[in-house]
Amino acid sequence: MLMAMRFSSSVASRLVSTASKSASSTAWSLIASRGEVSAAVSSVSDPAQLRSASDDIKELLEKNHCHPILVRLGWHDAGTYDKNIEGWPKRGGANGSLRFDIELKHAANAGLVNALKLLLPVKDKYSRVSYADLFQLASATAIEEAGGPRIPMKYGRVDVSAPDQCPEEGRLPAAGPPSPAGHLRDVFYRMGFTDKEIVALSGAHTLGRARPDRSGWGKPETKYTKDGPGSPGGQSWTVQWLKFDNSYFKDIKERLDDNLLVLPTDAALFEDPHFKIFAEKYARDQGAFFKDYAEAHAKLSNLGAKFDPPEGITLEA
């Protein structure tokens, strides 16, 4: 998740080499080379293949319990967007650039090579689905399959074609900046989000865990994560960390369980008076959270994207 990448750049820089070593050099080379080859032949998505890919992603989620990392993959591909830059792809955003080795190795993307490895068989099977669409399709499907709201998605994103089109490192949020609320606004205002949307998107932390070997945050394991599902370990924000609901806001507000993670940027949602209005609302009203989250997620997934056709492709029956 985009919010799950919020960690100190200095800590992340020390840890990214460890995370990189956990994925073999063969995996890095395989992913990068496949991205370069596929980009030349497939940048526009086919609706029928998108629908079939969605079904395969649902099976992948059921088998591997990989909802959080697929959400994070889509968010990180889109979250490099800068509204102050006009040209595509320099403005960043949802353009499939995260498949390239140079961007995968950005500190904030530690561990995302594992998400790429999960999705490569789907990409191989559906060559007429762009990487940019595949990442966003996987992210939205993971939210929905975890019990979250239906995301009003559109597809047809065009892929970048080469590593030199990747954004520079440093556009993604940190978890422990000196001024957490100010930092969140700096990063998300740059993407064109409002305070309400920042808080709504933060609620995606109801899914997943932070792992100290990847981000420098969280405990190695807790009573909620020591047995998985999936690979054990890490520290979650919520007890049922594969269920999408409004528990994140309730737990951050109450802080009654030291097994649950609270980052400085999480705490800021109830400490900043403007963020707190929305955080309190979402803790009370899951329906309101789902509505606002779905709209904000769809907005994020479209950031910086170039669509072909320009109006995009919808998959609704």
Order of alpha helices (4+ residues) and beta strands (2+ residues): alpha-alpha-alpha-alpha-alpha-alpha-alpha-alpha-alpha-beta-alpha-beta-alpha-alpha-alpha-alpha
